[in-house]
């Protein structure tokens, strides 16, 4: 059962801008939870005691928005009906709900391990993959934007039809929102 502070914490995590949620909020929590140090370079997010670097990426798991409405008025009104907090997916629905969850801007040549997290309504699933195995991820795209050079930066989505692959091969931990809140209350590795 999620306590009231953990629920406010979770809601704030989902409502924060994407970059803030990932870099400012989740990275220090994952570093502390995994026993990692901050990276001394700006090229990646963490370093372990063996000197290996990790990149940390996070994706909110949200119900897909309905197809666009036909009129501008319908589009504007649908914003309130489809706010982020009404689109949360519990982990138990990960095989049945249509949702969006994208891991983006992965710069493969800057780290040895990719740590990626999926934020669900009721928990956070944390995964890890060696950098040399990233291109084997189903749905991997070696380009992350129209201006990126192919192979420089990439991305992948994790739909309901492919999450089993990640859960079976790359899951390293599950955090409840109570645990994530408790971790954030103590000193973090910035």
BELUR-V270886 format. One record per backbone hydrogen bond with DSSP energy under -1.0 kcal/mol. CO is the residue of the C=O (numbers start at 0). NH is the residue of the N-H. Records with the same first field share a line. If there is no record, write none. Layout:
BEGIN
CO->NH, NH
END
This chain:
BEGIN
2->6
3->7
4->8
5->9
6->10
7->11
8->12
9->13
10->14
11->15
16->20
17->21
18->22
19->24
20->25
21->26
25->29
26->30
27->31
28->32
29->33
30->35
36->46
45->53
46->36
47->50
51->47
52->111, 112
53->44, 45
54->114
56->116
58->118
61->99
70->74
71->75
72->76
73->77
77->81
82->85
83->86
86->62
88->120
89->92
90->93
92->95, 96
97->63
99->61
100->157
102->155
105->107, 153
106->109
111->130
112->54
113->128
114->56
115->126
116->58
117->124
118->60
122->119
123->174
124->117
125->171, 172
126->115
128->113
129->132
130->133
132->135
133->136
136->139
140->154
141->150
144->147
148->151
153->105
154->140
155->102
158->161, 162
161->165
162->166
163->167
164->168
165->169
169->127
172->125
174->123
175->179
176->180
177->181
178->182
179->183
180->184
182->185
END
